[in-house]
Amino acid sequence: MPSDPTLALLTVEEAARRLGVGRTVCFRLIASGDLESVTVGRLRRVPADAVPEYVARLRKAHRSNTTV
């Protein structure tokens, strides 16, 4: 199923697919606070812009760890 780039909120499964990780790993990232999420009623959603922000933080951390 193709993803809609215009969505403001993603399901956990859609966020996981964009990150290239499994659903369980994505829930773990949310639980740890590494990946932002919100609740809408009883649903857990990931803001679409939270995915590239998370990746940017990973890249920055990687760069700072490799420049010794």
N, C-alpha and C positions, 0 to 999 in steps of 0.2 A: 504494500500500500504506500503510495508516494506521500511524502510529508508536504504540508501546506506552509510555505515560507511566510505567509501573512498572519499566522496565528500568534497571538500575544501570549497565550498560555499553552504549555505542552503537557500532555500526560507524562507520567513517569516513564512509560514505555517509549514514547516519542523522544524524550530527552536522552534516555539510554541509547536509543538508536543513533541519535546525532553524535553522541560521545563515543560510540562504538564499544559500549560496555553492556553487560547484562542488567536486567531489571533489578536483581538483588543488589548488585554493586551500586546502582543508581540510588536505591533506597538507603543504602549505607552512607553514601555521600550526603544525602539529604539529612539523615539522622545525625551525622557528625557536624552539620552546619557548613560543610564545604561547598555544597550546592544549594543555592537559595530555592525555597519553595513556599507556596502559599496554600491555604485551604479555601475552597469555594464550596460553601455548604459542607458536605461530608467528603468532598473530593480533594485530593492532593494534586496540585499543579505546579509546574516549574515555569517561571517566566522565561520566554524565549531568549531574552538577552542575558539571562543568568548562565546559559550554556557557554557562549563565547567568553564571558567574564571569568568563568571557572577555568577554561582552557588558558586564558591569558595569565591567570595567577600561577597555573602549573608551569607555563613556559618561563615566567619570571623567576620562579623558585628554582627551576632547572638551571637557568643561566647563572643565577647567583651561586649555586652549588658547584658549577663547573669552572667558574672563574676564580681560581685560587692564586 
